[in-house]
Amino acid sequence: MTKEALIIFVKNAELGKVKTRLAKDIGDEKALEVYLELLQHTKDITADLVQDKYVFYSSFIPENDIFSNAGYILKQQKGDDLGERMSNAFEEVVGLGYERAAIIGSDCLELEAPYIEKGFECLAFRDFIIGPARDGGYYLLGMKTFDSGIFKGIEWSTSSVYKKTTDYIESQNKDFHKLPPLSDVDTIDDLGRLKTLIIE
């Protein structure tokens, strides 16, 4: 066990249940293909990280997928909304004795390993790290001391998530390091801007 843990939040790759906003434009099957590519990207950029890696699935732990038998510890998310699920995951992992923990999702094709490594480096001297997404959310959040308050009172999947999160940090007289802003893939406009996946 290392002193640092990376939490990876993923949705179970089921037709009609992933990338639903994107699916409105490209259909459920293409949206699932996009999500599978996002999952593969997430695995590719995290596979060689030195941190212990925990994959938290939205609904159930699959018998066999790309994270199975690959050095990842597989868990299931618990909670009624995203904030509660993230809070519970942090609490569970930090409770195992890690000194620093960070969470990422599986929606950001621009995210690369150096951003995650930089985040953990900054946690050595900052209370929090946060990577803002260009849509107003965040693609990475890290902390040294578990604080459930950072997940409360936030309307998830809105443009106010990042601001409310940093406002909370400042209200607690804590400091944070801000990583460069990156884009999630949520809509067809995101695909066009990134020019990474081609929808036929």
Secondary structure as UniProt FT lines:
FT   STRAND          4..10
FT   TURN            15..16
FT   HELIX           20..26
FT   HELIX           28..46
FT   TURN            47..48
FT   STRAND          52..57
FT   TURN            66..71
FT   STRAND          72..76
FT   HELIX           82..94
FT   TURN            95..97
FT   STRAND          100..104
FT   TURN            109..110
FT   HELIX           113..122
FT   TURN            123..125
FT   STRAND          128..133
FT   TURN            134..135
FT   STRAND          138..143
FT   HELIX           148..151
FT   TURN            156..157
FT   TURN            159..160
FT   HELIX           161..171
FT   TURN            172..173
FT   STRAND          176..178
FT   HELIX           188..194
//
